[in-house]
Amino acid sequence: TSVDSKDKRLRASALVESKNTYVVIDTGPEFRIQALRAGLKKLDAVFLTHSHADHLNGLDDVRVFSHTKAVDPAKPDNKETEGSGLPIYANANTIKDTKNRFDYIFKPIKEGGGKPKIDLKDTASFSKENPIRVENIFAIPVPLLHGHLKDSGYLLFEQQALDERHSIAYLTDCSSIPEASLSLIEENAGT
């Protein structure tokens, strides 16, 4: 009930910007409000930490950034745009939960409808030797534990050369950070 705007809590999400490249970490229920407040006009990728509602339930609101438009049956040339869609990076469990919770996204589109066009990418295939690359933003997935749930943090940086690297580690909703994950951050954070 506070009138102080600093007391208005929104769920966890982060916007990372570098040289006209924009990535978001998590899409909580207020993602749309947060994107409007930030003046977000472009989104190049989303990194999901885990599938709890406070980190995922705004996923439908990436629709405006996901390279699709509603199909208008009155216009035969009005078709879904090409490409695989907005890259969404997450671990296997989060991908499974996303497909379950947002099953309509993965079904054939109905005329007149619109939905996000997303490309789910399992972070298991990425590492310090093979980081995720979204234009000039690189990310290394960092395994975390949130109780018994395996979730992900991310070490993000601009340059791949370790001695030139400006990085930030985003670790949220974790009950413990494995030693291997701490070492991964220490060894790859750069200067």
Backbone bond lengths (Angstrom), bond angles and torsions (degrees), N, CA, C in turn:
res aa  C-N    CA-C-N  psi(-1)  N-CA   C-N-CA  omega(-1)  CA-C   N-CA-C  phi
1 T - - - 1.458 - - 1.521 112.80 -
2 S 1.307 117.37 0.62 1.458 121.30 -178.73 1.528 111.00 -63.14
3 V 1.305 116.49 144.21 1.461 121.10 175.80 1.526 111.28 -88.29
4 D 1.316 117.46 -8.73 1.463 122.43 178.22 1.532 108.92 -74.28
5 S 1.328 116.89 119.43 1.473 120.81 -177.93 1.529 112.26 -60.61
6 K 1.333 117.56 -22.76 1.473 120.68 179.17 1.527 111.57 -72.73
7 D 1.329 116.98 -12.36 1.455 121.21 179.10 1.526 112.91 -93.81
8 K 1.310 118.55 7.08 1.461 122.16 -179.24 1.519 108.95 -93.31
9 R 1.312 116.07 105.23 1.455 121.68 -174.15 1.526 111.54 -84.02
10 L 1.325 115.86 131.07 1.453 123.15 169.84 1.521 106.88 -117.37
11 R 1.316 116.66 153.90 1.459 119.81 -177.21 1.525 111.23 -71.60
12 A 1.328 115.43 161.01 1.463 122.93 -172.80 1.527 112.62 -60.20
13 S 1.318 114.47 130.63 1.454 123.32 173.53 1.520 105.75 -164.59
14 A 1.307 116.51 150.88 1.464 119.69 179.16 1.524 109.19 -137.60
15 L 1.315 115.42 141.49 1.459 122.18 175.56 1.522 107.26 -109.63
16 V 1.320 116.39 125.80 1.457 122.17 177.54 1.524 106.77 -115.51
17 E 1.332 115.26 125.57 1.462 121.22 -177.74 1.514 109.22 -124.21
18 S 1.324 115.57 137.63 1.452 121.28 175.50 1.522 109.17 -153.55
19 K 1.320 116.76 114.99 1.472 122.35 175.06 1.532 112.77 47.37
20 N 1.304 117.01 56.21 1.463 123.64 177.71 1.528 113.75 66.50
21 T 1.327 117.13 22.73 1.457 123.00 171.83 1.515 106.49 -115.14
22 Y 1.344 115.46 132.45 1.458 120.29 -176.33 1.518 109.92 -128.87
23 V 1.335 115.87 125.55 1.461 121.40 172.90 1.524 107.96 -126.64
24 V 1.312 114.50 149.52 1.459 121.46 177.92 1.513 107.37 -118.77
25 I 1.321 115.47 140.37 1.457 121.06 172.57 1.520 106.60 -106.59
26 D 1.308 115.76 115.33 1.465 126.51 179.96 1.526 112.92 71.98
27 T 1.326 114.09 147.30 1.463 122.06 -179.48 1.524 107.75 -130.83
28 G 1.310 115.64 78.28 1.458 120.59 179.94 1.516 111.86 -69.25
29 P 1.341 117.16 178.43 1.462 121.06 -176.92 1.526 114.40 -57.49
30 E 1.323 118.10 -26.14 1.468 121.01 179.74 1.520 112.81 -96.99
31 F 1.321 117.87 18.20 1.462 119.90 -176.95 1.532 111.89 -53.22
32 R 1.308 117.33 -43.62 1.467 120.66 -179.07 1.530 110.75 -59.77
33 I 1.313 116.97 -45.38 1.473 121.36 178.81 1.525 109.84 -61.93
34 Q 1.321 116.46 -44.19 1.461 120.68 -179.38 1.528 111.22 -64.34
35 A 1.332 117.15 -42.20 1.470 120.67 179.96 1.526 110.32 -64.53
36 L 1.323 117.64 -40.52 1.470 120.85 177.75 1.524 111.05 -65.66
37 R 1.333 117.06 -44.08 1.475 120.79 178.44 1.526 111.90 -60.26
38 A 1.345 116.01 -38.42 1.467 120.61 -178.13 1.524 111.61 -80.99
39 G 1.327 117.85 -8.70 1.467 121.02 -177.14 1.515 112.03 68.57
40 L 1.325 116.98 30.52 1.461 121.95 -176.88 1.525 110.44 -66.12
41 K 1.315 116.88 121.21 1.465 122.49 -178.73 1.526 112.10 -113.22
42 K 1.334 115.86 -12.17 1.465 121.22 -175.04 1.516 107.55 -147.51
43 L 1.313 116.19 144.46 1.452 121.22 176.25 1.521 107.82 -141.89
44 D 1.322 116.83 125.29 1.463 121.49 -175.71 1.523 113.87 -98.54
45 A 1.339 117.39 -23.10 1.465 120.80 179.08 1.524 109.09 -170.10
46 V 1.333 114.84 162.19 1.461 122.50 174.97 1.520 107.43 -127.26
47 F 1.332 115.87 137.39 1.459 122.68 173.17 1.528 106.52 -112.17
48 L 1.328 116.95 124.55 1.453 121.15 177.91 1.518 109.79 -103.86
49 T 1.328 115.71 134.76 1.460 120.01 179.45 1.527 111.03 -85.38
50 H 1.338 116.55 -42.09 1.459 121.68 178.33 1.524 108.86 -166.59
51 S 1.326 116.19 177.42 1.463 119.33 -169.31 1.519 115.34 -100.85
52 H 1.316 118.72 14.51 1.458 118.10 175.66 1.527 109.56 -65.13
53 A 1.311 116.38 149.31 1.469 122.69 -174.22 1.521 112.69 -53.96
54 D 1.328 117.70 -37.46 1.469 120.00 -176.90 1.526 113.03 -72.69
55 H 1.331 117.55 -2.60 1.466 121.79 177.60 1.529 113.07 -121.60
56 L 1.343 117.64 -10.15 1.457 120.56 -171.93 1.526 114.75 -126.14
57 N 1.315 118.42 -28.15 1.461 119.93 -165.80 1.524 116.59 -69.16
58 G 1.312 119.06 -0.96 1.463 120.87 172.93 1.521 112.74 -96.92
59 L 1.330 116.76 10.05 1.469 120.66 -174.75 1.526 112.92 -56.76
60 D 1.317 117.88 -35.68 1.467 119.63 -179.51 1.526 111.34 -60.12
61 D 1.323 117.59 -26.20 1.468 121.10 -177.65 1.522 113.86 -77.63
62 V 1.337 118.57 1.33 1.466 119.55 171.22 1.520 109.99 -81.65
63 R 1.325 116.30 -1.88 1.468 122.31 -178.31 1.522 111.75 -48.84
64 V 1.316 117.21 -45.17 1.465 120.95 -176.74 1.535 112.09 -65.24
65 F 1.323 117.11 -21.64 1.467 121.80 -178.85 1.531 112.87 -102.45
66 S 1.310 117.56 -1.06 1.465 120.08 -167.00 1.525 115.37 -100.02
67 H 1.306 117.67 18.78 1.463 121.42 170.95 1.525 114.31 67.58
68 T 1.315 116.91 30.38 1.456 118.85 175.73 1.517 108.86 -130.83
69 K 1.286 115.14 166.16 1.458 121.11 173.64 1.517 107.58 -145.09
70 A 1.312 115.96 160.47 1.455 119.28 178.63 1.524 109.17 -64.31
71 V 1.300 115.78 143.84 1.454 120.82 178.18 1.526 107.84 -86.11
72 D 1.308 116.68 126.71 1.459 122.34 179.21 1.525 107.92 -104.64
73 P 1.342 118.11 108.65 1.467 119.59 -177.02 1.525 113.41 -63.11
74 A 1.329 117.40 -18.13 1.470 119.94 179.24 1.526 111.47 -76.10
75 K 1.323 117.06 -14.89 1.463 121.34 -179.48 1.533 108.58 -119.49
76 P 1.320 117.76 102.15 1.466 120.27 -176.37 1.528 113.83 -59.66
77 D 1.336 117.70 -27.37 1.466 119.68 -178.87 1.534 111.93 -87.27
78 N 1.316 117.76 0.02 1.462 122.18 -179.39 1.524 108.34 -88.68
79 K 1.320 115.97 91.94 1.456 120.85 -177.19 1.523 109.36 -123.26
80 E 1.303 114.46 164.93 1.456 120.11 177.84 1.522 109.63 -58.74
81 T 1.313 116.77 140.59 1.451 120.33 -179.44 1.532 110.28 -67.53
82 E 1.325 115.56 158.35 1.460 121.32 -176.80 1.520 111.33 -76.29
83 G 1.319 115.92 169.81 1.457 122.38 176.73 1.511 111.61 100.47
84 S 1.329 115.17 166.59 1.464 120.26 -175.83 1.522 112.87 -83.64
85 G 1.319 117.78 -11.93 1.457 119.95 177.55 1.511 113.08 108.14
86 L 1.310 114.48 -176.89 1.459 122.73 -178.62 1.525 109.52 -70.37
87 P 1.338 118.52 124.42 1.466 119.84 179.42 1.532 110.83 -68.19
88 I 1.332 115.13 130.09 1.461 122.91 176.54 1.523 106.08 -121.86
89 Y 1.329 116.95 114.85 1.465 122.13 -177.34 1.525 109.63 -99.17
90 A 1.333 116.35 131.81 1.458 121.63 -179.27 1.524 109.67 -163.07
91 N 1.336 116.13 165.08 1.461 118.64 175.91 1.532 109.36 -78.99
92 A 1.319 116.41 170.29 1.474 121.94 -173.02 1.525 112.31 -58.97
93 N 1.319 118.18 -41.10 1.462 120.77 -179.13 1.528 111.02 -65.40
94 T 1.319 117.08 -41.13 1.461 120.94 179.12 1.525 110.47 -66.84
95 I 1.325 117.26 -38.46 1.465 120.60 176.42 1.528 110.26 -61.88
96 K 1.323 116.48 -45.21 1.469 120.63 179.50 1.527 110.57 -59.65
97 D 1.318 117.51 -47.47 1.462 121.48 179.64 1.525 111.79 -64.85
98 T 1.329 117.27 -37.27 1.471 121.33 178.86 1.519 110.12 -64.02
99 K 1.322 117.10 -44.41 1.464 120.64 178.91 1.529 111.34 -63.98
100 N 1.309 116.85 -32.73 1.459 120.91 178.73 1.533 110.95 -74.62
101 R 1.322 116.51 -49.80 1.461 121.02 -176.27 1.522 112.69 -69.67
102 F 1.314 117.22 -34.78 1.462 122.30 -178.17 1.529 110.20 -115.44
103 D 1.319 116.66 46.19 1.469 120.36 -174.65 1.525 113.13 -58.56
104 Y 1.325 118.21 -30.00 1.469 120.85 -179.29 1.527 112.32 -62.67
105 I 1.317 117.80 -25.69 1.464 120.91 179.51 1.533 110.50 -64.48
106 F 1.318 116.17 -30.73 1.459 120.79 -172.67 1.525 112.87 -99.51
107 K 1.328 116.92 6.26 1.466 121.72 176.08 1.525 108.23 -97.36
108 P 1.339 117.31 156.57 1.472 119.45 177.76 1.535 110.68 -55.81
109 I 1.324 115.63 141.36 1.465 121.26 -177.44 1.523 110.73 -70.85
110 K 1.312 115.43 143.30 1.461 120.91 175.00 1.512 108.04 -94.95
111 E 1.308 116.66 148.14 1.455 120.66 -179.54 1.523 109.98 -57.61
112 G 1.327 114.84 137.30 1.455 120.98 178.27 1.516 113.31 84.36
113 G 1.305 117.26 -8.58 1.458 120.44 -178.88 1.505 111.50 -93.42
114 G 1.272 115.83 169.44 1.449 121.76 175.00 1.509 107.84 -146.57
115 K 1.291 116.16 147.07 1.461 120.62 179.27 1.516 107.45 -155.76
116 P 1.316 116.62 161.67 1.458 117.83 177.53 1.527 110.33 -63.77
117 K 1.299 115.10 143.36 1.467 120.46 173.50 1.512 105.55 -106.80
118 I 1.322 115.62 104.45 1.458 119.82 -174.11 1.528 110.53 -123.01
119 D 1.314 113.90 154.74 1.457 122.43 179.52 1.525 107.38 -123.13
120 L 1.348 116.14 98.98 1.460 120.99 -178.73 1.519 110.35 -72.67
121 K 1.336 115.95 128.38 1.459 121.53 -178.18 1.530 109.10 -125.18
122 D 1.324 115.71 123.20 1.460 121.75 -179.25 1.524 109.97 -73.71
123 T 1.315 116.32 125.65 1.466 120.81 -178.24 1.531 112.68 -71.59
124 A 1.332 118.04 -8.83 1.468 120.33 179.80 1.523 112.06 -60.69
125 S 1.320 117.60 -24.88 1.466 119.92 -178.32 1.530 112.72 -87.04
126 F 1.337 117.15 4.17 1.468 121.07 -179.95 1.526 110.32 -115.55
127 S 1.330 115.47 150.35 1.464 121.28 -176.56 1.525 109.34 -156.46
128 K 1.333 116.18 -174.78 1.470 119.24 176.74 1.526 110.76 -64.51
129 E 1.344 117.36 -31.20 1.461 120.91 177.61 1.534 111.74 -78.49
130 N 1.312 116.16 -24.95 1.458 122.57 -177.99 1.539 108.62 -135.39
131 P 1.337 117.35 72.35 1.462 118.75 -177.61 1.527 112.13 -71.78
132 I 1.307 114.66 158.46 1.462 120.25 171.79 1.523 106.23 -65.10
133 R 1.330 116.52 138.91 1.464 119.38 177.20 1.524 109.04 -128.16
134 V 1.315 114.73 122.54 1.457 122.14 174.35 1.524 104.97 -121.53
135 E 1.331 115.06 95.75 1.460 122.90 -173.75 1.529 108.79 52.82
136 N 1.332 120.02 -111.91 1.467 119.42 -177.36 1.530 113.20 -102.47
137 I 1.329 117.48 12.03 1.467 120.96 173.59 1.524 107.94 -104.88
138 F 1.324 115.46 128.44 1.457 122.58 177.31 1.525 108.20 -110.56
139 A 1.332 116.92 151.45 1.462 120.71 178.26 1.514 110.34 -145.32
140 I 1.314 114.93 138.06 1.458 122.29 173.78 1.530 106.57 -111.65
141 P 1.337 118.53 122.46 1.459 120.24 176.46 1.530 110.42 -65.41
142 V 1.323 115.66 138.58 1.462 121.84 -179.55 1.532 108.01 -119.50
143 P 1.337 118.42 110.56 1.466 120.78 -179.61 1.533 111.61 -65.25
144 L 1.338 115.44 134.26 1.458 122.84 179.04 1.520 109.08 -133.71
145 L 1.313 116.56 167.53 1.458 121.71 172.79 1.522 108.74 -120.42
146 H 1.328 115.32 133.65 1.467 123.38 176.97 1.526 104.63 -121.15
147 G 1.333 115.95 84.67 1.462 120.25 -167.42 1.512 107.24 68.31
148 H 1.334 116.86 -123.22 1.468 120.83 177.12 1.528 112.06 -92.60
149 L 1.320 117.00 -6.97 1.463 122.02 -177.84 1.530 110.54 -80.37
150 K 1.324 115.96 129.71 1.461 120.37 173.56 1.517 107.19 -82.17
151 D 1.329 116.58 117.96 1.455 119.29 176.86 1.517 109.11 -124.37
152 S 1.320 116.44 -178.33 1.459 120.94 -172.59 1.517 110.94 -127.80
153 G 1.308 114.20 139.32 1.451 121.28 163.95 1.517 105.90 -108.49
154 Y 1.314 115.76 178.36 1.473 118.91 -179.64 1.520 109.79 -141.39
155 L 1.320 115.99 138.19 1.452 123.01 169.46 1.518 105.50 -101.20
156 L 1.323 116.64 112.87 1.466 121.96 -176.44 1.514 109.78 -108.03
157 F 1.334 116.21 142.45 1.457 120.39 178.68 1.521 109.54 -153.38
158 E 1.335 114.96 163.97 1.461 121.01 -177.44 1.516 113.59 -93.55
159 Q 1.295 117.78 -40.73 1.468 121.58 -176.61 1.515 109.15 -111.76
160 Q 1.331 115.60 143.17 1.451 118.91 -178.65 1.533 112.39 -79.11
161 A 1.336 118.20 -25.86 1.466 120.54 179.31 1.530 108.81 -70.52
162 L 1.326 116.99 123.56 1.463 122.11 -174.17 1.523 112.67 -56.70
163 D 1.348 118.26 -39.42 1.454 120.27 -177.62 1.533 113.18 -73.84
164 E 1.333 118.05 -11.38 1.460 122.25 178.94 1.530 111.73 -111.41
165 R 1.291 117.86 5.93 1.452 123.22 -169.95 1.525 112.64 -80.75
166 H 1.330 115.54 127.69 1.461 122.96 169.37 1.521 104.79 -108.32
167 S 1.325 116.89 117.87 1.458 118.52 -171.27 1.523 112.40 -130.82
168 I 1.322 113.42 163.55 1.459 121.71 172.90 1.523 106.95 -142.37
169 A 1.325 115.79 137.42 1.463 120.56 175.49 1.520 107.65 -101.72
170 Y 1.328 116.07 127.91 1.458 121.92 178.06 1.520 107.15 -110.67
171 L 1.323 116.37 107.04 1.462 122.48 -178.10 1.526 106.87 -128.14
172 T 1.312 116.96 113.85 1.455 120.06 -177.19 1.519 110.29 -132.51
173 D 1.321 115.36 157.60 1.463 122.33 176.76 1.524 112.06 48.04
174 C 1.310 115.82 57.42 1.460 118.45 177.56 1.519 109.69 -126.65
175 S 1.316 115.43 138.81 1.461 120.74 175.75 1.523 110.61 -91.06
176 S 1.341 115.36 -22.93 1.459 119.40 174.70 1.530 109.57 -156.90
177 I 1.325 112.85 151.26 1.460 120.23 177.07 1.524 106.70 -115.32
178 P 1.319 117.90 115.05 1.468 119.88 -179.78 1.535 111.57 -57.97
179 E 1.310 116.32 148.36 1.472 121.47 178.53 1.520 111.38 -54.46
180 A 1.328 116.63 -41.07 1.468 120.46 -179.81 1.527 110.83 -60.87
181 S 1.322 117.40 -34.46 1.463 121.21 179.12 1.524 110.81 -71.82
182 L 1.329 116.81 -40.03 1.466 120.26 175.98 1.530 110.36 -61.50
183 S 1.333 116.26 -42.99 1.467 120.67 178.25 1.525 111.10 -63.79
184 L 1.339 116.57 -40.60 1.457 121.96 178.77 1.532 110.25 -58.05
185 I 1.316 116.63 -44.13 1.468 121.04 179.15 1.515 110.24 -67.40
186 E 1.327 117.22 -48.70 1.468 121.29 -179.01 1.524 112.47 -57.35
187 E 1.309 116.28 -43.97 1.463 121.64 -175.15 1.531 113.30 -77.04
188 N 1.329 117.91 -17.86 1.458 120.02 -173.48 1.519 114.56 -122.83
189 A 1.296 117.98 4.82 1.461 120.74 -176.89 1.517 112.46 -73.60
190 G 1.316 118.32 -26.11 1.475 120.39 -178.91 1.508 111.61 78.78
191 T 1.335 115.36 -154.36 1.462 119.76 -175.83 1.505 112.14 -91.77
